[in-house]
């Protein structure tokens, strides 16, 4: 399980770096085409918006793994021993429930609906189901990372 986690960590980190690089290049090109060339690119604003969606959701998954989320340690930092373990396990159970019901199930329904309705983006013509597919993907990653964190809490006592 540790090997799989390391592979997911590395893949997610590299993919997020790629998406951020694409975002920088896209926004840079938008500024250049608008103010220097005086002919704004038609697709860059939409692409930047889609990249931001992917970066935000996958970044939230990565933040969960690296324990960079704001609210996760507010209460546990004041507790010790068994109380701390129990509250951390409860927090991760709530993260799993949210990820499952809102992101995975709700996200899957959104993706399915947009594919069924054949919604496409205005400037790029991309099917919106592909854009929204990051919702269930990110939810699954969050569930996996939460289970890993719970196992670490039970095994080691700390997270």
N, C-alpha and C positions, 0 to 999 in steps of 0.2 A: 504494500500500500504506500510505503514511503517513496518508492521508486516512481510510482504512478503520480503521486503528488508533486514530486520534483519535476517530472516531465510537464505536468499541467502548469506548474508555476513558471517554468522557463518559457514554455510556449506562449502563455498569456502575457508575460512580460515583454517578450520579443514582438508579439502581435500588437500590443499597446504602443510600443515604441514606433512600430511601422505606421500605425494609424495616426499617431501624433505627428510624425514626419510628413505624412500625406496632408494632414490638416495645415501644417505650417506652409508647405508648398502651395496648397490650394489657396489659402488666404493671401499669400505673397503674390501669386499670379493674379488674383482678383484685384489687389491694390495696383499692381503694375498695369494691368489691362485697363483699369478704370482711369487712373490719374496720369500715366505716362503715355500709353498708346492711345488713350481717349476712345477706346472701343471696349466697353465692359464685356467680359466673358459671360455667356449666358448660363453656364452650368456650375460655376464655382461656388456660388452662394448656396445652392441646393446641396452640392457635394459636401461642403463644409458643415451644413446642418446634419446630414446623414452621418458624417464622421463623428460629430459631436455626440449623437445618440449612442453610437457604438462605443466611443471612448468613455462616456459617462456610465453606461451600464456594465461594461466589462471592467472598467476602473473600479466600480463599486465592488465587484467580485474580488478583484485583486486587493482592494483595501480591507475587505473582510479577512482575507488570508494573512495580510501583514499587520492586522489589528490596528488599522489606521482610522477606523470609523469613530466618529465623535462619541456617540452615546453608549458604546458597548462596555466601557469600563468605569462609568460614573459611579454606580452603586457598588460594584465588586471591590473597588479600591479601598473602601472603608470596612470591608468584611475580611474575616480570617477563617482558615480551616474549612470545616464542612459547610458552613454557611456560604462561604465564597464559592466553593465547588458547585453547590446546589443552584445558586443564583446564575453562575456562568452557564450551567447546563440548561437552565430555564431560558436564558437569553438565546442560546443557540437553538433551542427547540422553537422559540418564537420566530427566529430568522428562518428556520426550515419551513414552518407553517406559512409564513408570508411568501417565501420564495416559491413554495409549491402551488399555493392557491392563486396568488396574484401574478407571479411572473411566469411560471411554467404553464399552468392551466389557462389562466387569463391570456397570457401571451400567445399560447398555441391557438386559442380561439380567435384572437386578433389576426394572427398570421393566416389562419384558415379563411377567415372572412375576407381579408384583403385579396387573397388568391382567388377565392370564389367570385368576388365582385370584379376581379381583374383590374384593380386600381394600379395606376402607374403614376410616377412623378411627372410633374409638368415639364421641366427643362431637360432632364436626362432620359426620361422614358423608362426608368427602372421600375420593375414591379415592386410595389410597396411591401409585399410580403417578405421580400428579401431584407429590406431595411428593418422591419419589425421582428425578424427572426432572432435578433440578438436578445429579445426579452426572454423567451424560454431557455435559450442557451445560457445566458447569464444566471438565470434562476437555477438551472441544473448545477452550474459551477458553484453557486453559493450554497446549495444543499450539500454538495460534496465537501466543500471546505468546512461547513458547519459540523458535519459528521466527523471529519478528521480532527477538528478542534475538540469535540466532545470526547473522542477516544483519547486524545492527549490529556485532557482534564482528568479522566478516570484513571489512566495509566500513571501519569506523573504527578497529579495533584494540582498542577498549575497549567496555565495556558499562556 
